[in-house]
Amino acid sequence: MAMDFTSIVSAPPSGRRTALVIDHYRYTQAVILQGRPVPWDDPTAHAQYARQAQGLLTPDTTLLNLGALYDHALAADDRLRSSLSARRRTGYALKTLLADDRLAARAAELASAVSQTTGAPLTVQIPSPIRWLARAHTLSGAGSVTDLNADHGETAAMYVADWLRRLSALSVAMLLLDDRWTGTQQLPRVEDSAYKPVSNATEHYRWTLGRRTHDGVAVLDSALRGTLVPHSYWRTDAADVPTGDFLLADIPADAVPETVLSQLARLA
């Protein structure tokens, strides 16, 4: 059974005063992989990479970015990309993407390998339903972000909830819906209630559900909030130590390793 995320916050496995979740990919790709591509196509190699990241940074959960796996697959697989364009109906592209059995099996295999190899509680990050919908919709050529509204977010949540069944056997502490959007056109605002299909699924699997923004993490149906550790913290020991119910860090790729380690020690 997965370690409950609230238990991690109450008693961080690392022994820190405040639990720390690290989105390590940019930093560890530079430091561990020395700029080489992240091994998305090799679950064993990716799991070993995740274990190295866990050992180096000692976060309280291992963050696995399955949204990045799907981006990688879309960039590399012409068949997959073409399948999204068979219909122009809004939502068709995301429904088709998440229904792809081969890719869903890859995601489950990768998550299982990472969980077993690191031995740490697992945080799985995916795009929020509206963001995943926008990505698939625009990539398929069906239209632009301006076609979307909040109701589409609820429909997308049903597709994501159905996809989550592929991961239901995994021990997941938290599912993190990444709401960060950097497109030039604004996404519609989607309330937590529209994501009820996803929250119903995570409640059934006994996973905590969070929404990640540019400012931190809000845990749904909870007062818990995750504070974002600013990039500046990792560049100088003059930065103040952040506070919050738990901390979320995205260490810059160009941060100096010695400074990163000393700043991690200040979070102990």
C-alpha positions in Angstrom: 0.0 0.0 0.0 1.2 3.5 -0.8 2.5 5.7 2.0 -0.2 8.4 2.5 1.0 11.8 1.5 -0.3 13.4 4.7 1.8 11.0 6.7 4.9 12.1 4.6 4.1 15.7 5.5 3.6 14.8 9.2 6.8 12.8 9.4 9.1 13.3 6.4 11.0 10.0 5.6 14.2 12.1 5.1 14.0 13.3 8.7 13.6 16.9 7.6 11.5 19.3 9.5 9.4 20.0 6.4 8.8 17.4 3.6 10.4 18.2 0.3 9.3 17.2 -3.2 11.8 17.8 -6.0 11.1 18.1 -9.7 14.6 17.1 -10.4 14.7 16.5 -14.2 16.3 19.7 -15.4 19.0 19.7 -12.7 19.8 16.0 -12.8 19.8 15.9 -16.6 22.6 18.4 -16.4 24.4 16.9 -13.4 23.8 13.1 -13.6 23.2 12.6 -17.3 25.7 15.3 -18.3 23.2 16.7 -20.8 22.3 13.4 -22.4 18.6 12.8 -23.1 16.4 11.4 -20.3 16.0 7.7 -21.0 12.3 7.6 -21.4 12.4 4.6 -23.7 14.2 2.3 -21.2 12.4 1.7 -17.9 15.4 0.1 -16.3 17.8 2.9 -17.3 15.2 5.5 -16.2 14.7 3.8 -12.9 18.5 3.8 -12.2 18.6 7.5 -13.1 15.7 8.1 -10.7 17.6 6.2 -8.0 20.7 8.3 -8.5 18.6 11.5 -8.3 16.9 10.2 -5.1 20.3 9.4 -3.6 21.8 12.8 -4.6 19.0 15.0 -3.5 17.1 12.9 -0.9 13.6 14.3 -1.5 10.8 12.8 0.6 9.0 11.4 -2.5 10.3 10.5 -6.0 8.7 12.6 -8.6 8.0 10.9 -11.9 6.8 13.1 -14.7 4.6 11.0 -16.9 3.5 14.1 -18.8 7.1 14.3 -20.1 7.0 10.7 -21.2 3.9 11.5 -23.3 5.6 14.6 -24.8 8.6 12.4 -25.7 6.4 9.8 -27.3 4.5 12.4 -29.3 7.7 13.9 -30.6 9.2 10.5 -31.6 6.1 8.6 -32.9 4.6 9.7 -36.2 1.8 7.1 -35.9 0.8 8.4 -32.6 0.7 12.0 -33.7 -1.3 11.1 -36.8 -3.9 9.2 -34.8 -4.8 12.4 -33.0 -5.9 14.1 -36.2 -8.4 11.5 -37.4 -11.3 13.6 -36.1 -11.5 17.4 -35.5 -14.0 17.2 -32.6 -12.8 18.9 -29.5 -11.5 16.3 -27.0 -11.0 13.6 -29.7 -7.2 14.0 -29.7 -6.8 13.7 -25.9 -9.2 10.7 -25.8 -7.2 9.0 -28.5 -3.9 9.8 -26.9 -4.9 8.4 -23.5 -6.6 5.3 -25.1 -3.3 4.2 -26.8 -2.7 0.9 -25.1 1.0 0.7 -26.0 1.9 4.0 -24.5 -0.3 3.5 -21.4 1.5 0.2 -20.8 4.9 2.0 -21.2 3.7 4.5 -18.6 2.7 1.9 -16.1 5.9 -0.1 -16.7 8.0 3.0 -16.2 6.2 4.0 -13.0 6.5 0.5 -11.6 10.2 0.3 -12.3 10.9 3.7 -10.7 8.8 2.9 -7.6 10.5 -0.4 -7.1 14.0 0.8 -7.7 14.0 4.0 -5.7 12.1 2.5 -2.8 10.7 5.9 -2.0 7.1 7.1 -2.0 6.0 8.0 -5.5 4.6 11.3 -6.8 3.3 11.0 -10.3 3.0 14.3 -12.2 0.8 14.6 -15.3 -0.6 17.7 -17.0 -3.9 18.9 -15.6 -6.9 17.7 -17.7 -7.4 21.1 -19.3 -3.7 21.5 -20.0 -3.4 18.0 -21.5 -6.5 18.7 -23.6 -5.0 22.0 -24.9 -1.8 20.3 -25.8 -3.5 17.4 -27.7 -6.0 19.7 -29.3 -3.5 22.1 -30.7 -1.0 19.4 -31.7 -3.6 17.6 -33.7 -4.4 20.7 -35.7 -8.1 20.6 -34.6 -8.0 24.2 -33.4 -6.5 26.6 -30.9 -6.8 27.1 -27.1 -9.5 29.7 -27.7 -11.9 26.8 -28.7 -11.8 25.5 -25.1 -13.9 26.3 -22.1 -14.3 25.1 -18.5 -16.8 22.4 -19.6 -14.2 20.9 -21.8 -12.0 20.6 -18.6 -14.6 18.3 -17.1 -14.8 16.1 -20.2 -11.0 15.9 -20.2 -11.1 14.9 -16.6 -13.2 11.9 -17.5 -10.6 10.8 -20.1 -7.8 11.2 -17.5 -9.8 9.3 -14.9 -10.3 6.4 -17.3 -6.6 6.4 -18.1 -5.6 6.3 -14.4 -7.1 2.8 -14.2 -3.9 1.7 -16.0 -1.9 2.9 -13.0 -4.3 1.7 -10.3 -2.0 -1.1 -9.1 0.9 1.3 -8.3 1.8 2.6 -4.9 1.3 6.4 -5.4 1.5 8.9 -2.6 0.3 11.9 -4.7 -1.0 12.5 -8.1 0.1 16.0 -9.1 -1.9 17.8 -11.8 0.4 20.3 -13.5 -1.6 23.4 -14.2 1.4 25.5 -15.4 0.8 26.9 -18.9 3.2 28.9 -20.9 1.2 29.4 -24.1 0.5 32.8 -25.5 -3.3 32.2 -25.3 -4.8 31.9 -21.9 -6.4 28.6 -20.8 -9.9 28.7 -19.3 -10.0 28.6 -15.5 -11.2 25.2 -14.3 -12.5 24.8 -10.7 -11.6 21.8 -8.6 -15.2 20.5 -8.9 -14.8 20.0 -12.6 -12.0 17.5 -11.9 -14.4 15.3 -9.8 -13.8 12.2 -12.1 -10.1 12.4 -11.3 -10.6 13.1 -7.6 -13.1 10.2 -7.4 -10.4 7.9 -8.9 -7.6 9.0 -6.6 -9.8 8.7 -3.6 -10.7 5.1 -4.6 -6.9 4.4 -5.0 -6.1 6.2 -1.8 -3.8 8.6 -3.5 -3.6 12.3 -2.5 -4.5 14.7 -5.3 -2.7 18.0 -5.8 -2.7 20.9 -8.4 0.6 22.4 -9.2 0.8 26.1 -10.3 3.6 28.5 -10.8 3.3 29.4 -7.1 3.2 25.9 -5.5 0.8 23.1 -4.8 -2.7 23.0 -3.5 -3.9 19.7 -2.1 -7.5 19.1 -3.0 -10.0 18.5 -0.2 -7.3 19.6 2.3 -5.8 22.7 3.8 -2.3 21.5 2.9 -0.3 23.8 0.7 3.1 23.2 -0.9 5.4 26.3 -1.1 7.5 26.7 -4.1 11.2 27.0 -3.4 12.4 29.9 -5.6 15.1 29.4 -8.1 17.2 32.0 -6.3 17.4 29.8 -3.2 19.6 27.3 -5.1 22.0 30.0 -6.2 23.2 31.6 -3.0 23.3 30.7 0.7 22.1 34.2 1.5 18.6 33.2 0.5 16.0 32.8 3.2 14.8 29.2 4.0 11.2 28.9 2.7 8.4 27.7 4.9 5.2 25.9 4.2 3.2 22.7 5.0 5.6 21.1 2.5 8.1 22.3 -0.1 8.2 21.9 -3.9 11.5 22.5 -5.6 12.5 22.7 -9.3 16.3 23.2 -9.2 17.7 25.1 -12.1 19.9 23.2 -14.6 22.7 25.6 -14.2 22.8 25.6 -10.4 26.2 24.9 -8.9 26.2 21.4 -7.3 28.1 22.5 -4.2 25.6 25.3 -3.6 22.6 23.0 -4.2 24.0 20.5 -1.6 24.6 23.2 1.0 21.2 24.6 0.4 19.6 21.2 0.7 21.4 20.8 4.1 19.7 24.1 5.3 16.3 22.4 4.7 17.2 19.6 7.1 
